[in-house]
Amino acid sequence: MKVAVLYSGGKDSTKAIEFCMQQGWEIAYLLSVKPNRKDCFLFHFATVEHTPVLADILGLRHMLIPCDVADPQQEADLVKKVIEKNRVDAVVLGGTGLQETQIRSIQEALQPIGIKAFAAHQGEEHGSLFKEMIEEEYEIMITQVASDGLNTWLGKIITKENFPFLAKESLQYGFHIGGEGGYFDSLTLDAPFFKKKLERG
């Protein structure tokens, strides 16, 4: 199967790339959307500008497009326009399917042109998936926060040692352990399948 991965550079979309590789699918390209405003519904605002460098590290074709709107349908239509010109069998998103507005909007935009869209780890428990990534030596940095209890985590790398504290505080303050729903964004600096690490500036 020939796929495109909707790629923010965060932990979930990076895990989606690994998932596609494990399935033996052809990753035709990574598609990144950089909002020019903070009220965008579907896409990460923070650190998406690093995706061209990450795509080069991964050796994958990459497209980066701007987003100047704040409406789920209009944002999804930006993705549709790219996919129409660069057709694939499916578009793969990161996460476990809890980012319902994003998935539904992308699915509804792509359905008329006969292209599927789905979350790579649909239905899995996100805390377990996140912990698994840390144990596999993903290097994940928190880049943006939007919840009580997360301010002290901004700019920190999540490790085997501090993950239990993040999990504990997610219960204490009520934010989602995986950040789904906009509680926090992340940037993946390294992963088992990276050719080299993304160095912090």
Solvent accessible surface area in square Angstrom, and as a share of the most:
residue,aa,sasa,rsa
1,M,95,0.42
2,K,79,0.34
3,V,0,0.00
4,A,1,0.00
5,V,0,0.00
6,L,14,0.07
7,Y,3,0.01
8,S,22,0.14
9,G,0,0.00
10,G,1,0.01
11,K,4,0.02
12,D,26,0.14
13,S,9,0.06
14,T,0,0.00
15,K,10,0.04
16,A,0,0.00
17,I,0,0.00
18,E,20,0.09
19,F,44,0.18
20,C,0,0.00
21,M,79,0.35
22,Q,127,0.56
23,Q,83,0.37
24,G,65,0.62
25,W,59,0.21
26,E,103,0.46
27,I,22,0.11
28,A,18,0.14
29,Y,2,0.01
30,L,0,0.00
31,L,1,0.01
32,S,1,0.00
33,V,6,0.03
34,K,43,0.18
35,P,1,0.01
36,N,91,0.47
37,R,99,0.36
38,K,167,0.71
39,D,79,0.41
40,C,20,0.12
41,F,124,0.52
42,L,9,0.04
43,F,21,0.09
44,H,55,0.25
45,F,57,0.24
46,A,14,0.11
47,T,25,0.15
48,V,1,0.00
49,E,91,0.41
50,H,70,0.31
51,T,0,0.00
52,P,55,0.35
53,V,77,0.44
54,L,0,0.00
55,A,2,0.02
56,D,110,0.57
57,I,6,0.03
58,L,13,0.07
59,G,49,0.47
60,L,38,0.19
61,R,131,0.48
62,H,40,0.18
63,M,39,0.18
64,L,73,0.36
65,I,33,0.17
66,P,81,0.51
67,C,0,0.00
68,D,90,0.46
69,V,43,0.25
70,A,29,0.23
71,D,48,0.25
72,P,35,0.22
73,Q,133,0.59
74,Q,95,0.42
75,E,0,0.00
76,A,1,0.01
77,D,47,0.24
78,L,45,0.22
79,V,0,0.00
80,K,47,0.20
81,K,122,0.52
82,V,19,0.11
83,I,0,0.00
84,E,73,0.33
85,K,174,0.74
86,N,34,0.17
87,R,126,0.46
88,V,11,0.06
89,D,76,0.40
90,A,0,0.00
91,V,1,0.01
92,V,0,0.00
93,L,2,0.01
94,G,9,0.09
95,G,2,0.01
96,T,5,0.03
97,G,10,0.10
98,L,102,0.51
99,Q,32,0.14
100,E,111,0.50
101,T,55,0.32
102,Q,36,0.16
103,I,15,0.08
104,R,118,0.43
105,S,14,0.09
106,I,0,0.00
107,Q,73,0.32
108,E,106,0.48
109,A,11,0.09
110,L,0,0.00
111,Q,136,0.60
112,P,101,0.63
113,I,31,0.16
114,G,66,0.64
115,I,7,0.04
116,K,144,0.61
117,A,6,0.05
118,F,54,0.22
119,A,2,0.02
120,A,9,0.07
121,H,14,0.06
122,Q,114,0.51
123,G,69,0.66
124,E,86,0.39
125,E,107,0.48
126,H,5,0.02
127,G,13,0.13
128,S,69,0.44
129,L,7,0.03
130,F,0,0.00
131,K,102,0.43
132,E,74,0.33
133,M,0,0.00
134,I,7,0.03
135,E,94,0.42
136,E,64,0.29
137,E,128,0.57
138,Y,6,0.02
139,E,41,0.18
140,I,0,0.00
141,M,25,0.11
142,I,0,0.00
143,T,24,0.14
144,Q,63,0.28
145,V,30,0.17
146,A,74,0.57
147,S,26,0.17
148,D,109,0.57
149,G,20,0.19
150,L,0,0.00
151,N,114,0.58
152,T,99,0.58
153,W,13,0.05
154,L,95,0.47
155,G,31,0.30
156,K,97,0.41
157,I,37,0.19
158,I,2,0.01
159,T,49,0.28
160,K,106,0.45
161,E,129,0.58
162,N,34,0.17
163,F,16,0.07
164,P,78,0.49
165,F,127,0.53
166,L,0,0.00
167,A,31,0.24
168,K,138,0.58
169,E,48,0.22
170,S,9,0.06
171,L,157,0.78
172,Q,122,0.54
173,Y,102,0.39
174,G,53,0.51
175,F,7,0.03
176,H,43,0.19
177,I,23,0.12
178,G,4,0.04
179,G,5,0.04
180,E,20,0.09
181,G,70,0.67
182,G,51,0.49
183,Y,75,0.28
184,F,9,0.04
185,D,15,0.08
186,S,5,0.03
187,L,5,0.03
188,T,0,0.00
189,L,2,0.01
190,D,39,0.20
191,A,6,0.05
192,P,78,0.49
193,F,47,0.20
194,F,20,0.08
195,K,152,0.64
196,K,130,0.55
197,K,77,0.32
198,L,16,0.08
199,E,128,0.57
200,R,130,0.47
201,G,127,1.22
